[in-house]
Amino acid sequence: MLSALLKYTLLTAVVLSGLWLLFLPVYVWILHRDAMLAPQRAAELAEIDALLAETAPTR
């Protein structure tokens, strides 16, 4: 009984490791994509901030 439980535990660990290895390139691609878009997003946020500063009511 313990041997069967150990086999299934080991099999589960191997399957999860395999899935992680398949997901790793996708994870790296997402990190790279986000890093490449960061300057563009920063420029857009700066533009939005400037527009909001222009249209903000002054007291």
C-alpha angles and dihedrals in degrees: 000000000000090000092055091048090051091050093051091046091051091046090051091050092050093048092049091048090051092050090049090052090051091050096046097082090050090051092049091047091052091050091049093047092050092048091052092049095047097089091048091049091048091052091049091050091049090051091049091048091052091049091050091049090053094049098039114115115247120220 
